[in-house]
Amino acid sequence: MIFGIGTDICDVRRIQATFERQGERFASKVLSDAEFAVWQKRSARWPQRGLRFLATRFSAKEAFSKAIGLGMRMPMTWRLCEITNLPSGQPVIVLHGELKAWFEAQGLRAHVTVTDETDYAASFVVVERD
């Protein structure tokens, strides 16, 4: 049974402007430690690719927060929600700490997709109750 659906579109130029104002502090606020390491590698090789990675993670976390109906309030936080990829490339949501405990207690399961183009990143999340 579907518990919630969330979608988000993010202007990569807005993420770039925020990053230019706040620097790595912005990335470390939005990304988990594992995501931050990937972002650093991608940014070092190609800065635009790093910005798009940051934008897709921002977008996916926004979409997830909408799908679970909490927005960005506890137990939902940027860093407790991680968007990673399976070896096949499929994006998945990995939760940590209080958010993971809350999510599992609700009997929920999430599916995510992310995409980006030159100026935009978009995400779609479906959360099911088992």
C-alpha positions as CSV (number, residue, x, y, z in Angstrom):
1,M,0.0,0.0,0.0
2,I,1.4,3.4,-0.9
3,F,2.1,5.5,2.2
4,G,3.3,8.6,0.4
5,I,4.7,10.0,-2.8
6,G,7.2,12.9,-3.1
7,T,8.7,14.7,-6.1
8,D,11.2,17.5,-6.3
9,I,12.9,19.5,-9.1
10,C,16.0,21.5,-8.3
11,D,17.7,24.2,-10.3
12,V,21.4,23.3,-10.4
13,R,22.2,27.0,-10.7
14,R,20.5,27.7,-7.4
15,I,22.6,25.0,-5.8
16,Q,25.7,26.5,-7.4
17,A,24.9,30.0,-6.0
18,T,24.3,28.6,-2.5
19,F,27.6,26.6,-2.8
20,E,29.4,29.8,-3.9
21,R,28.1,31.6,-0.8
22,Q,28.6,28.8,1.7
23,G,31.3,26.6,0.2
24,E,31.8,23.1,1.6
25,R,29.7,24.0,4.7
26,F,26.6,23.7,2.5
27,A,27.7,20.3,1.1
28,S,28.5,19.0,4.6
29,K,25.1,20.1,5.8
30,V,23.2,18.3,3.1
31,L,25.4,15.2,2.5
32,S,26.1,12.2,4.7
33,D,29.8,11.4,5.3
34,A,29.7,8.8,2.5
35,E,28.0,11.1,0.1
36,F,30.4,13.9,1.0
37,A,33.4,11.6,0.0
38,V,31.8,10.9,-3.4
39,W,31.0,14.5,-3.9
40,Q,34.6,15.5,-3.2
41,K,35.9,12.9,-5.7
42,R,33.5,14.0,-8.4
43,S,34.1,17.7,-7.8
44,A,37.9,17.3,-8.0
45,R,37.6,15.7,-11.4
46,W,34.9,17.9,-12.8
47,P,33.3,20.6,-10.7
48,Q,30.0,20.7,-12.6
49,R,29.6,16.9,-12.1
50,G,30.0,17.5,-8.4
51,L,27.4,20.3,-8.4
52,R,24.9,18.0,-10.2
53,F,25.6,15.2,-7.6
54,L,24.9,17.7,-4.8
55,A,21.7,18.8,-6.6
56,T,20.4,15.3,-7.1
57,R,21.0,14.4,-3.5
58,F,19.3,17.6,-2.3
59,S,16.4,16.9,-4.6
60,A,16.0,13.3,-3.5
61,K,16.1,14.1,0.2
62,E,13.4,16.8,-0.4
63,A,11.3,14.3,-2.3
64,F,11.7,11.7,0.5
65,S,10.8,14.2,3.2
66,K,7.6,14.9,1.3
67,A,6.8,11.2,0.7
68,I,7.1,10.5,4.5
69,G,5.0,13.5,5.3
70,L,7.5,15.1,7.7
71,G,9.2,17.7,5.7
72,M,12.6,18.7,7.2
73,R,11.7,18.2,10.8
74,M,12.8,15.5,13.2
75,P,13.4,12.7,12.8
76,M,14.0,13.7,9.2
77,T,17.4,15.5,8.7
78,W,19.6,15.9,5.7
79,R,22.4,13.8,7.0
80,L,20.3,10.9,8.3
81,C,19.0,10.3,4.8
82,E,21.6,9.0,2.4
83,I,21.1,8.4,-1.4
84,T,23.5,5.8,-2.7
85,N,23.7,3.5,-5.6
86,L,23.6,-0.3,-5.9
87,P,26.4,-1.8,-8.1
88,S,23.8,-1.8,-10.9
89,G,23.6,2.0,-10.6
90,Q,20.0,1.9,-9.2
91,P,19.7,4.7,-6.6
92,V,18.5,3.6,-3.1
93,I,17.7,5.4,0.1
94,V,19.8,4.4,3.2
95,L,18.6,5.8,6.5
96,H,20.5,6.2,9.8
97,G,19.9,6.9,13.4
98,E,16.5,8.1,14.7
99,L,15.1,8.4,11.1
100,K,15.9,4.7,10.4
101,A,14.3,3.7,13.7
102,W,11.2,5.7,13.0
103,F,10.9,4.5,9.4
104,E,11.3,0.8,10.3
105,A,8.8,1.2,13.2
106,Q,6.2,2.5,10.7
107,G,6.9,-0.6,8.5
108,L,7.9,1.5,5.5
109,R,9.9,0.9,2.4
110,A,11.1,3.5,-0.1
111,H,11.9,3.6,-3.8
112,V,13.8,6.6,-5.4
113,T,14.8,7.7,-8.8
114,V,17.0,10.7,-9.6
115,T,17.9,12.4,-12.8
116,D,19.8,15.5,-13.9
117,E,20.2,17.6,-17.0
118,T,22.4,20.6,-17.5
119,D,20.3,23.0,-15.4
120,Y,18.0,20.8,-13.4
121,A,18.0,17.8,-11.1
122,A,14.7,15.9,-10.3
123,S,13.7,13.1,-8.0
124,F,10.7,11.0,-7.4
125,V,10.1,8.9,-4.2
126,V,7.4,6.3,-3.5
127,V,7.1,5.1,0.1
128,E,5.1,1.9,0.8
129,R,3.8,0.4,4.0
130,D,4.4,-3.4,4.2
